[in-house]
């Protein structure tokens, strides 16, 4: 069932939104629309069957959310993310509720929520919301122009953000990943196409290589080298599915030292060569279509 009931009460000069061109998007995560909104006390949205996920960070005022059997007051600093396919209702509980919002979607998002947030809802009051604002600011220029490169970067940023959400959801805030490791993970996702070394990563956070490697593996389950490699392989995998680049071009784009090493690493990770993977995926897509 799909429905939408909506009553805006917007303070127009405080609303700014950006809308991504999603018709040609090929990657597992993408932004449909986002903005910073301010709504008065008459505002509400009631909805079901909308194929996106909604991120909302309250900046000032107060809101209210009803999602399934859960009810949540949304106070300044509260972050909530939920699946808009499920019935939900949210409204302003003050004369001016201002919130940052992002509608995002993609097959990578639905798989994530199915495994990590079984009831479709994530709620957190982060000690420091600045990383969320930083994430938002990084998205703005990428949505202004629709290019393959921008779409890829958006997908990477959303993927990294959801990884952080997963760590909070699975471990709880008291076991939150250390800032140094969190910053390193973000750095790897933003710079995986560059030459990266464990020495360089450890030096950035003022750790010895030994202690940095030990700490990184404790919180990610992989050594820094393995994490860099798996990040490159993940992006190579997506490129094989969504572009016509040759195997050598995919290898070079993801900074493998040679095409033969890329093929070897990929085969070991996925059980088939990059070419076999591309052909098999194309065949399955044809069968499903």
Phi and psi in degrees as GROMACS dihedral restraints (atoms count N, CA, C in turn):
[ dihedral_restraints ]
;  ai    aj    ak    al  type     phi  dphi    fc
    3     4     5     6     1  -126.7    20    10
    4     5     6     7     1   132.0    20    10
    6     7     8     9     1  -156.5    20    10
    7     8     9    10     1   159.3    20    10
    9    10    11    12     1  -147.4    20    10
   10    11    12    13     1   124.6    20    10
   12    13    14    15     1  -124.6    20    10
   13    14    15    16     1   129.3    20    10
   15    16    17    18     1  -146.8    20    10
   16    17    18    19     1   131.5    20    10
   18    19    20    21     1  -130.4    20    10
   19    20    21    22     1   102.2    20    10
   21    22    23    24     1   -76.9    20    10
   22    23    24    25     1   151.2    20    10
   24    25    26    27     1  -144.2    20    10
   25    26    27    28     1    52.0    20    10
   27    28    29    30     1   -77.5    20    10
   28    29    30    31     1   147.8    20    10
   30    31    32    33     1   -96.1    20    10
   31    32    33    34     1    94.2    20    10
   33    34    35    36     1   -57.0    20    10
   34    35    36    37     1   -37.0    20    10
   36    37    38    39     1   -75.8    20    10
   37    38    39    40     1     1.4    20    10
   39    40    41    42     1  -115.4    20    10
   40    41    42    43     1    13.2    20    10
   42    43    44    45     1  -107.9    20    10
   43    44    45    46     1   128.1    20    10
   45    46    47    48     1  -138.9    20    10
   46    47    48    49     1   132.9    20    10
   48    49    50    51     1  -138.3    20    10
   49    50    51    52     1   153.3    20    10
   51    52    53    54     1  -128.8    20    10
   52    53    54    55     1   136.8    20    10
   54    55    56    57     1  -121.5    20    10
   55    56    57    58     1   124.6    20    10
   57    58    59    60     1   -80.6    20    10
   58    59    60    61     1   150.3    20    10
   60    61    62    63     1   -84.0    20    10
   61    62    63    64     1   100.0    20    10
   63    64    65    66     1   -93.0    20    10
   64    65    66    67     1    -6.4    20    10
   66    67    68    69     1   -66.4    20    10
   67    68    69    70     1   -30.8    20    10
   69    70    71    72     1  -107.3    20    10
   70    71    72    73     1    10.1    20    10
   72    73    74    75     1   -72.7    20    10
   73    74    75    76     1   136.1    20    10
   75    76    77    78     1  -116.7    20    10
   76    77    78    79     1    -6.8    20    10
   78    79    80    81     1   -98.9    20    10
   79    80    81    82     1   165.2    20    10
   81    82    83    84     1   -72.6    20    10
   82    83    84    85     1   -15.5    20    10
   84    85    86    87     1  -134.8    20    10
   85    86    87    88     1   137.9    20    10
   87    88    89    90     1  -156.4    20    10
   88    89    90    91     1   160.5    20    10
   90    91    92    93     1   -95.1    20    10
   91    92    93    94     1   130.1    20    10
   93    94    95    96     1   -86.9    20    10
   94    95    96    97     1   -47.6    20    10
   96    97    98    99     1  -161.8    20    10
   97    98    99   100     1   160.7    20    10
   99   100   101   102     1  -162.2    20    10
  100   101   102   103     1   164.1    20    10
  102   103   104   105     1   178.6    20    10
  103   104   105   106     1  -177.4    20    10
  105   106   107   108     1  -120.7    20    10
  106   107   108   109     1   122.0    20    10
  108   109   110   111     1  -120.0    20    10
  109   110   111   112     1   148.7    20    10
  111   112   113   114     1  -131.9    20    10
  112   113   114   115     1   124.2    20    10
  114   115   116   117     1  -129.0    20    10
  115   116   117   118     1   145.4    20    10
  117   118   119   120     1   -84.3    20    10
  118   119   120   121     1  -174.7    20    10
  120   121   122   123     1   -70.9    20    10
  121   122   123   124     1   -14.3    20    10
  123   124   125   126     1   -88.3    20    10
  124   125   126   127     1    -4.3    20    10
  126   127   128   129     1   -72.0    20    10
  127   128   129   130     1   137.4    20    10
  129   130   131   132     1  -156.3    20    10
  130   131   132   133     1   157.0    20    10
  132   133   134   135     1  -135.8    20    10
  133   134   135   136     1   129.1    20    10
  135   136   137   138     1  -126.6    20    10
  136   137   138   139     1   128.3    20    10
  138   139   140   141     1  -154.3    20    10
  139   140   141   142     1   157.4    20    10
  141   142   143   144     1  -157.7    20    10
  142   143   144   145     1   148.1    20    10
  144   145   146   147     1    77.7    20    10
  145   146   147   148     1    22.0    20    10
  147   148   149   150     1   -98.5    20    10
  148   149   150   151     1   116.5    20    10
  150   151   152   153     1   -79.5    20    10
  151   152   153   154     1    63.5    20    10
  153   154   155   156     1  -145.3    20    10
  154   155   156   157     1   172.9    20    10
  156   157   158   159     1  -113.7    20    10
  157   158   159   160     1   145.2    20    10
  159   160   161   162     1  -117.0    20    10
  160   161   162   163     1   125.8    20    10
  162   163   164   165     1  -108.5    20    10
  163   164   165   166     1   131.9    20    10
  165   166   167   168     1  -138.0    20    10
  166   167   168   169     1   124.2    20    10
  168   169   170   171     1  -118.1    20    10
  169   170   171   172     1   112.9    20    10
  171   172   173   174     1   -71.6    20    10
  172   173   174   175     1   128.1    20    10
  174   175   176   177     1   -98.2    20    10
  175   176   177   178     1   -40.6    20    10
  177   178   179   180     1  -156.2    20    10
  178   179   180   181     1   165.2    20    10
  180   181   182   183     1    73.3    20    10
  181   182   183   184     1  -157.3    20    10
  183   184   185   186     1  -150.1    20    10
  184   185   186   187     1   137.8    20    10
  186   187   188   189     1  -121.0    20    10
  187   188   189   190     1   176.9    20    10
  189   190   191   192     1  -139.3    20    10
  190   191   192   193     1   138.2    20    10
  192   193   194   195     1  -128.5    20    10
  193   194   195   196     1   132.8    20    10
  195   196   197   198     1  -118.0    20    10
  196   197   198   199     1   122.0    20    10
  198   199   200   201     1  -137.8    20    10
  199   200   201   202     1   107.9    20    10
  201   202   203   204     1    61.9    20    10
  202   203   204   205     1  -125.8    20    10
  204   205   206   207     1   -91.9    20    10
  205   206   207   208     1     0.0    20    10
  207   208   209   210     1   -96.2    20    10
  208   209   210   211     1   140.0    20    10
  210   211   212   213     1  -124.0    20    10
  211   212   213   214     1   138.8    20    10
  213   214   215   216     1  -144.2    20    10
  214   215   216   217     1   126.5    20    10
  216   217   218   219     1   -79.6    20    10
  217   218   219   220     1   136.5    20    10
  219   220   221   222     1  -109.2    20    10
  220   221   222   223     1   101.8    20    10
  222   223   224   225     1  -101.7    20    10
  223   224   225   226     1   166.2    20    10
  225   226   227   228     1   -52.8    20    10
  226   227   228   229     1   128.6    20    10
  228   229   230   231     1    94.8    20    10
  229   230   231   232     1    -9.6    20    10
  231   232   233   234     1   -78.0    20    10
  232   233   234   235     1   133.7    20    10
  234   235   236   237     1  -113.2    20    10
  235   236   237   238     1   130.0    20    10
  237   238   239   240     1  -133.5    20    10
  238   239   240   241     1   140.2    20    10
  240   241   242   243     1  -133.6    20    10
  241   242   243   244     1   132.8    20    10
  243   244   245   246     1  -150.6    20    10
  244   245   246   247     1   165.2    20    10
  246   247   248   249     1   -87.4    20    10
  247   248   249   250     1   117.4    20    10
  249   250   251   252     1   -76.9    20    10
  250   251   252   253     1    -2.7    20    10
  252   253   254   255     1   -70.6    20    10
  253   254   255   256     1   -26.8    20    10
  255   256   257   258     1   -87.8    20    10
  256   257   258   259     1   151.1    20    10
  258   259   260   261     1   -58.7    20    10
  259   260   261   262     1   133.3    20    10
  261   262   263   264     1  -154.4    20    10
  262   263   264   265     1   158.3    20    10
  264   265   266   267     1  -144.3    20    10
  265   266   267   268     1   132.1    20    10
  267   268   269   270     1  -141.3    20    10
  268   269   270   271     1   151.5    20    10
  270   271   272   273     1  -154.8    20    10
  271   272   273   274     1   168.9    20    10
  273   274   275   276     1   -83.0    20    10
  274   275   276   277     1   141.5    20    10
  276   277   278   279     1  -117.3    20    10
  277   278   279   280     1    17.8    20    10
  279   280   281   282     1  -148.8    20    10
  280   281   282   283     1   174.1    20    10
  282   283   284   285     1   -68.3    20    10
  283   284   285   286     1   -23.0    20    10
  285   286   287   288     1  -150.6    20    10
  286   287   288   289     1   104.1    20    10
  288   289   290   291     1  -101.9    20    10
  289   290   291   292     1   113.1    20    10
  291   292   293   294     1  -108.9    20    10
  292   293   294   295     1   132.6    20    10
  294   295   296   297     1  -148.5    20    10
  295   296   297   298     1   146.1    20    10
  297   298   299   300     1   -86.9    20    10
  298   299   300   301     1   135.8    20    10
  300   301   302   303     1  -138.9    20    10
  301   302   303   304     1   151.1    20    10
  303   304   305   306     1  -141.7    20    10
  304   305   306   307     1   126.6    20    10
  306   307   308   309     1   -97.0    20    10
  307   308   309   310     1   120.1    20    10
  309   310   311   312     1  -134.2    20    10
  310   311   312   313     1   163.3    20    10
  312   313   314   315     1  -159.9    20    10
  313   314   315   316     1  -169.7    20    10
  315   316   317   318     1   125.0    20    10
  316   317   318   319     1   154.0    20    10
  318   319   320   321     1   -63.0    20    10
  319   320   321   322     1   -27.1    20    10
  321   322   323   324     1   -66.8    20    10
  322   323   324   325     1   -33.4    20    10
  324   325   326   327     1   -71.2    20    10
  325   326   327   328     1   -44.6    20    10
  327   328   329   330     1   -66.0    20    10
  328   329   330   331     1   -39.6    20    10
  330   331   332   333     1   -63.8    20    10
  331   332   333   334     1   -40.5    20    10
  333   334   335   336     1   -60.3    20    10
  334   335   336   337     1   -51.1    20    10
  336   337   338   339     1   -66.5    20    10
  337   338   339   340     1   -32.8    20    10
  339   340   341   342     1   -61.7    20    10
  340   341   342   343     1   -36.8    20    10
  342   343   344   345     1   -92.0    20    10
  343   344   345   346     1   -35.0    20    10
  345   346   347   348     1  -100.0    20    10
  346   347   348   349     1   -39.8    20    10
  348   349   350   351     1  -119.3    20    10
  349   350   351   352     1    82.2    20    10
  351   352   353   354     1   -58.9    20    10
  352   353   354   355     1   -33.5    20    10
  354   355   356   357     1   -90.1    20    10
  355   356   357   358     1     5.0    20    10
  357   358   359   360     1    82.5    20    10
  358   359   360   361     1     3.3    20    10
  360   361   362   363     1  -130.4    20    10
  361   362   363   364     1   135.9    20    10
  363   364   365   366     1  -125.2    20    10
  364   365   366   367     1   131.5    20    10
  366   367   368   369     1  -132.2    20    10
  367   368   369   370     1   139.5    20    10
  369   370   371   372     1  -156.9    20    10
  370   371   372   373     1   145.5    20    10
  372   373   374   375     1  -113.9    20    10
  373   374   375   376     1    89.6    20    10
  375   376   377   378     1   -67.4    20    10
  376   377   378   379     1   144.8    20    10
  378   379   380   381     1   -62.5    20    10
  379   380   381   382     1   -36.4    20    10
  381   382   383   384     1  -132.0    20    10
  382   383   384   385     1   106.1    20    10
  384   385   386   387     1   -80.6    20    10
  385   386   387   388     1    -1.1    20    10
  387   388   389   390     1   -56.8    20    10
  388   389   390   391     1   -39.7    20    10
  390   391   392   393     1   -57.8    20    10
  391   392   393   394     1   -31.1    20    10
  393   394   395   396     1   -69.8    20    10
  394   395   396   397     1   -41.9    20    10
  396   397   398   399     1   -65.7    20    10
  397   398   399   400     1   -38.0    20    10
  399   400   401   402     1   -62.6    20    10
  400   401   402   403     1   -43.0    20    10
  402   403   404   405     1   -59.4    20    10
  403   404   405   406     1   -44.1    20    10
  405   406   407   408     1   -63.3    20    10
  406   407   408   409     1   -45.0    20    10
  408   409   410   411     1   -64.5    20    10
  409   410   411   412     1   -34.3    20    10
  411   412   413   414     1   -67.1    20    10
  412   413   414   415     1   -32.0    20    10
  414   415   416   417     1   -73.4    20    10
  415   416   417   418     1   -33.5    20    10
  417   418   419   420     1   -53.4    20    10
  418   419   420   421     1   -54.9    20    10
  420   421   422   423     1   -67.7    20    10
  421   422   423   424     1   -24.7    20    10
  423   424   425   426     1   -72.4    20    10
  424   425   426   427     1   -26.3    20    10
  426   427   428   429     1   -83.7    20    10
  427   428   429   430     1   -12.5    20    10
  429   430   431   432     1   -71.9    20    10
  430   431   432   433     1   -27.9    20    10
  432   433   434   435     1  -134.9    20    10
  433   434   435   436     1   126.4    20    10
  435   436   437   438     1   -85.4    20    10
  436   437   438   439     1   107.4    20    10
  438   439   440   441     1  -136.6    20    10
  439   440   441   442     1   160.6    20    10
  441   442   443   444     1   -59.9    20    10
  442   443   444   445     1   -40.9    20    10
  444   445   446   447     1   -63.8    20    10
  445   446   447   448     1   -44.7    20    10
  447   448   449   450     1   -64.2    20    10
  448   449   450   451     1   -42.1    20    10
  450   451   452   453     1   -60.9    20    10
  451   452   453   454     1   -41.0    20    10
  453   454   455   456     1   -63.2    20    10
  454   455   456   457     1   -43.3    20    10
  456   457   458   459     1   -65.7    20    10
  457   458   459   460     1   -41.4    20    10
  459   460   461   462     1   -59.8    20    10
  460   461   462   463     1   -45.0    20    10
  462   463   464   465     1   -61.5    20    10
  463   464   465   466     1   -40.0    20    10
  465   466   467   468     1   -63.9    20    10
  466   467   468   469     1   -45.7    20    10
  468   469   470   471     1   -63.5    20    10
  469   470   471   472     1   -43.8    20    10
  471   472   473   474     1   -65.6    20    10
  472   473   474   475     1   -40.5    20    10
  474   475   476   477     1   -60.8    20    10
  475   476   477   478     1   -45.3    20    10
  477   478   479   480     1   -64.6    20    10
  478   479   480   481     1   -39.0    20    10
  480   481   482   483     1   -64.0    20    10
  481   482   483   484     1   -42.3    20    10
  483   484   485   486     1   -67.7    20    10
  484   485   486   487     1   -30.0    20    10
  486   487   488   489     1   -62.4    20    10
  487   488   489   490     1   -40.7    20    10
  489   490   491   492     1   -64.4    20    10
  490   491   492   493     1   -42.4    20    10
  492   493   494   495     1   -58.8    20    10
  493   494   495   496     1   -42.1    20    10
  495   496   497   498     1   -61.9    20    10
  496   497   498   499     1   -39.3    20    10
  498   499   500   501     1   -64.8    20    10
  499   500   501   502     1   -40.9    20    10
  501   502   503   504     1   -64.4    20    10
  502   503   504   505     1   -44.1    20    10
  504   505   506   507     1   -66.3    20    10
  505   506   507   508     1   -39.6    20    10
  507   508   509   510     1   -84.0    20    10
  508   509   510   511     1   -32.9    20    10
  510   511   512   513     1  -107.8    20    10
  511   512   513   514     1   -24.6    20    10
  513   514   515   516     1    85.5    20    10
  514   515   516   517     1   157.2    20    10
  516   517   518   519     1   -65.1    20    10
  517   518   519   520     1   -29.3    20    10
  519   520   521   522     1   -67.4    20    10
  520   521   522   523     1   -18.4    20    10
  522   523   524   525     1  -111.1    20    10
  523   524   525   526     1    25.8    20    10
  525   526   527   528     1   -57.4    20    10
  526   527   528   529     1   142.1    20    10
  528   529   530   531     1   -59.0    20    10
  529   530   531   532     1   136.4    20    10
  531   532   533   534     1   -57.9    20    10
  532   533   534   535     1   147.9    20    10
  534   535   536   537     1   -55.7    20    10
  535   536   537   538     1   -40.4    20    10
  537   538   539   540     1   -60.5    20    10
  538   539   540   541     1   -41.0    20    10
  540   541   542   543     1   -74.2    20    10
  541   542   543   544     1   -38.7    20    10
  543   544   545   546     1   -60.4    20    10
  544   545   546   547     1   -43.8    20    10
  546   547   548   549     1   -66.1    20    10
  547   548   549   550     1   -36.8    20    10
  549   550   551   552     1   -66.3    20    10
  550   551   552   553     1   -42.4    20    10
  552   553   554   555     1   -60.4    20    10
  553   554   555   556     1   -46.2    20    10
  555   556   557   558     1   -61.8    20    10
  556   557   558   559     1   -40.1    20    10
  558   559   560   561     1   -63.3    20    10
  559   560   561   562     1   -41.5    20    10
  561   562   563   564     1   -63.5    20    10
  562   563   564   565     1   -44.5    20    10
  564   565   566   567     1   -65.8    20    10
  565   566   567   568     1   -29.8    20    10
  567   568   569   570     1   -85.2    20    10
  568   569   570   571     1   -19.3    20    10
  570   571   572   573     1  -130.0    20    10
  571   572   573   574     1    20.8    20    10
  573   574   575   576     1   -62.7    20    10
  574   575   576   577     1   -19.6    20    10
  576   577   578   579     1   -81.0    20    10
  577   578   579   580     1    -8.9    20    10
  579   580   581   582     1   -94.0    20    10
  580   581   582   583     1   167.6    20    10
  582   583   584   585     1   -74.2    20    10
  583   584   585   586     1   118.1    20    10
  585   586   587   588     1  -121.0    20    10
  586   587   588   589     1   140.6    20    10
  588   589   590   591     1  -127.8    20    10
  589   590   591   592     1   155.1    20    10
  591   592   593   594     1   -61.8    20    10
  592   593   594   595     1   -38.0    20    10
  594   595   596   597     1   -59.3    20    10
  595   596   597   598     1   -44.3    20    10
  597   598   599   600     1   -63.7    20    10
  598   599   600   601     1   -44.0    20    10
  600   601   602   603     1   -65.4    20    10
  601   602   603   604     1   -42.2    20    10
  603   604   605   606     1   -65.1    20    10
  604   605   606   607     1   -40.2    20    10
  606   607   608   609     1   -65.3    20    10
  607   608   609   610     1   -35.8    20    10
  609   610   611   612     1   -59.3    20    10
  610   611   612   613     1   -33.0    20    10
  612   613   614   615     1  -105.3    20    10
  613   614   615   616     1    10.8    20    10
  615   616   617   618     1    59.1    20    10
  616   617   618   619     1    42.7    20    10
  618   619   620   621     1  -114.8    20    10
  619   620   621   622     1   154.9    20    10
  621   622   623   624     1   -72.4    20    10
  622   623   624   625     1   156.7    20    10
  624   625   626   627     1   -59.5    20    10
  625   626   627   628     1   -40.8    20    10
  627   628   629   630     1   -62.6    20    10
  628   629   630   631     1   -52.0    20    10
  630   631   632   633     1   -69.2    20    10
  631   632   633   634     1   -36.2    20    10
  633   634   635   636     1   -64.0    20    10
  634   635   636   637     1   -47.1    20    10
  636   637   638   639     1   -62.1    20    10
  637   638   639   640     1   -42.0    20    10
  639   640   641   642     1   -64.1    20    10
  640   641   642   643     1   -44.6    20    10
  642   643   644   645     1   -67.0    20    10
  643   644   645   646     1   -42.2    20    10
  645   646   647   648     1   -61.7    20    10
  646   647   648   649     1   -44.7    20    10
  648   649   650   651     1   -68.4    20    10
  649   650   651   652     1   -33.1    20    10
  651   652   653   654     1   -59.8    20    10
  652   653   654   655     1   -40.2    20    10
  654   655   656   657     1   -98.0    20    10
  655   656   657   658     1   -13.9    20    10
  657   658   659   660     1  -117.2    20    10
  658   659   660   661     1   -17.9    20    10
  660   661   662   663     1    81.7    20    10
  661   662   663   664     1     1.2    20    10
  663   664   665   666     1  -134.6    20    10
  664   665   666   667     1   154.4    20    10
  666   667   668   669     1   -72.3    20    10
  667   668   669   670     1   161.2    20    10
  669   670   671   672     1   -55.5    20    10
  670   671   672   673     1   -41.5    20    10
  672   673   674   675     1   -61.7    20    10
  673   674   675   676     1   -46.0    20    10
  675   676   677   678     1   -62.8    20    10
  676   677   678   679     1   -37.1    20    10
  678   679   680   681     1   -67.6    20    10
  679   680   681   682     1   -42.7    20    10
  681   682   683   684     1   -60.2    20    10
  682   683   684   685     1   -45.7    20    10
  684   685   686   687     1   -62.8    20    10
  685   686   687   688     1   -45.7    20    10
  687   688   689   690     1   -67.1    20    10
  688   689   690   691     1   -32.6    20    10
  690   691   692   693     1   -65.1    20    10
  691   692   693   694     1   -44.7    20    10
  693   694   695   696     1   -64.5    20    10
  694   695   696   697     1   -40.5    20    10
  696   697   698   699     1   -66.0    20    10
  697   698   699   700     1   -38.0    20    10
  699   700   701   702     1   -61.3    20    10
  700   701   702   703     1   -45.8    20    10
  702   703   704   705     1   -69.8    20    10
  703   704   705   706     1   -34.6    20    10
  705   706   707   708     1   -63.5    20    10
  706   707   708   709     1   -41.3    20    10
  708   709   710   711     1   -58.0    20    10
  709   710   711   712     1   -46.2    20    10
  711   712   713   714     1   -66.0    20    10
  712   713   714   715     1   -36.9    20    10
  714   715   716   717     1   -66.6    20    10
  715   716   717   718     1   -37.0    20    10
  717   718   719   720     1   -63.2    20    10
  718   719   720   721     1   -34.6    20    10
  720   721   722   723     1   -78.6    20    10
  721   722   723   724     1   -31.3    20    10
  723   724   725   726     1  -118.0    20    10
  724   725   726   727     1    -0.1    20    10
  726   727   728   729     1  -133.9    20    10
  727   728   729   730     1   170.3    20    10
  729   730   731   732     1  -103.6    20    10
  730   731   732   733     1    13.8    20    10
  732   733   734   735     1   -59.5    20    10
  733   734   735   736     1   145.2    20    10
  735   736   737   738     1   -68.0    20    10
  736   737   738   739     1   164.6    20    10
  738   739   740   741     1   -60.0    20    10
  739   740   741   742     1   -40.0    20    10
  741   742   743   744     1   -65.5    20    10
  742   743   744   745     1   -39.3    20    10
  744   745   746   747     1   -66.7    20    10
  745   746   747   748     1   -39.8    20    10
  747   748   749   750     1   -62.9    20    10
  748   749   750   751     1   -42.1    20    10
  750   751   752   753     1   -60.8    20    10
  751   752   753   754     1   -47.6    20    10
  753   754   755   756     1   -67.7    20    10
  754   755   756   757     1   -40.7    20    10
  756   757   758   759     1   -60.0    20    10
  757   758   759   760     1   -34.7    20    10
  759   760   761   762     1   -98.4    20    10
  760   761   762   763     1    15.2    20    10
  762   763   764   765     1    61.7    20    10
  763   764   765   766     1    42.5    20    10
  765   766   767   768     1   -85.5    20    10
  766   767   768   769     1   143.3    20    10
  768   769   770   771     1   -65.7    20    10
  769   770   771   772     1   -25.6    20    10
  771   772   773   774     1  -157.0    20    10
  772   773   774   775     1   158.2    20    10
  774   775   776   777     1   -65.3    20    10
  775   776   777   778     1   -36.9    20    10
  777   778   779   780     1   -65.6    20    10
  778   779   780   781     1   -38.6    20    10
  780   781   782   783     1   -67.9    20    10
  781   782   783   784     1   -38.7    20    10
  783   784   785   786     1   -59.8    20    10
  784   785   786   787     1   -47.7    20    10
  786   787   788   789     1   -60.3    20    10
  787   788   789   790     1   -41.8    20    10
  789   790   791   792     1   -63.4    20    10
  790   791   792   793     1   -48.5    20    10
  792   793   794   795     1   -63.1    20    10
  793   794   795   796     1   -43.6    20    10
  795   796   797   798     1   -63.8    20    10
  796   797   798   799     1   -45.1    20    10
  798   799   800   801     1   -61.8    20    10
  799   800   801   802     1   -40.7    20    10
  801   802   803   804     1   -65.6    20    10
  802   803   804   805     1   -37.0    20    10
  804   805   806   807     1   -78.9    20    10
  805   806   807   808     1   -38.5    20    10
  807   808   809   810     1  -114.0    20    10
  808   809   810   811     1    -2.4    20    10
  810   811   812   813     1    78.0    20    10
  811   812   813   814     1    10.1    20    10
  813   814   815   816     1  -158.1    20    10
  814   815   816   817     1   160.6    20    10
  816   817   818   819     1   -71.6    20    10
  817   818   819   820     1   163.0    20    10
  819   820   821   822     1   -57.2    20    10
  820   821   822   823     1   -40.5    20    10
  822   823   824   825     1   -66.1    20    10
  823   824   825   826     1   -42.0    20    10
  825   826   827   828     1   -62.9    20    10
  826   827   828   829     1   -40.1    20    10
  828   829   830   831     1   -62.4    20    10
  829   830   831   832     1   -44.8    20    10
  831   832   833   834     1   -64.1    20    10
  832   833   834   835     1   -45.5    20    10
  834   835   836   837     1   -66.5    20    10
  835   836   837   838     1   -40.4    20    10
  837   838   839   840     1   -66.3    20    10
  838   839   840   841     1   -40.2    20    10
  840   841   842   843     1   -67.1    20    10
  841   842   843   844     1   -38.8    20    10
  843   844   845   846     1   -66.0    20    10
  844   845   846   847     1   -38.2    20    10
  846   847   848   849     1   -66.1    20    10
  847   848   849   850     1   -45.7    20    10
  849   850   851   852     1   -63.1    20    10
  850   851   852   853     1   -37.6    20    10
  852   853   854   855     1   -64.2    20    10
  853   854   855   856     1   -39.0    20    10
  855   856   857   858     1   -66.6    20    10
  856   857   858   859     1   -41.1    20    10
  858   859   860   861     1   -64.9    20    10
  859   860   861   862     1   -44.0    20    10
  861   862   863   864     1   -67.5    20    10
  862   863   864   865     1   -32.6    20    10
